Amino acid sequence: MKSFDKDGKLVSETSTSYTSDGKVVNVNTVYDTYSGRPTFQNISVRDTDGKVTIENILNGKLLP
């Protein structure tokens, strides 16, 4: 899901994916509305046992 500001510029993007081995991958990316570059990305992965791994990336983007 993408969120836009009142001027139509991309502000954030959220997605959830499921892998074939049962993991759930949530990705949230926040963008700078002036330059359009990603400023923050949060990636969380939950495995089938319920263990959650979180990765935060500043001033960049690891996953699409």
N, C-alpha and C positions, 0 to 999 in steps of 0.2 A: 504494500500500500504506500502511495506517495502522498506527501502533504505539501501544499503550496501556500505562499503568502498572498496577500491581496493583489500583488502585482503579477502573480502567476509564476514567480520564481520558486524553484524546488527548495524546500526547507529540510525535509527529512524523508527517509524511506525505511520501511519495515518489511521484513519477509520472514516466513517460517517454512522450513523444508524438512522433509522426512527422508532418511536414508534407508537403504534396503536392509540394513542390519538393525533397524529399530531406533536409531538415534534421532533426536529432534534438534535442529539447528535454527536458532533465532538470530537474525541480524538486524541491527538498528543503526542507520547512518544519518548523521546530521551534517548539513551543508552550509557553507558561507553564502548568504544570498547575494552578496556583491560580486564575488569571483566565481561562484558555482563549484568551488573545490570542496571536497569533504574535509570537515574539521574534526570529526569524531566518529568512531565506529565501535560498537559493542557487539561482540559475538558470544553467544552462549550455546553450549552443546550439552544436552542431557542424554545420558546413555540409558540402556534398558534397566539398569540397576538403580536409577534415580540419581546417580552422581552427576553433578553439574560442573562444567569447566567454563570459565569466563575469560575472554581476551578483550582488552580495550586498546584501541589504536588512536593516537592523537595525530592530527594534521596529515591524514592519509587514509587509505582504504586497502584492506587486505582481501576481502571477498566482494564480488560484484553485488 
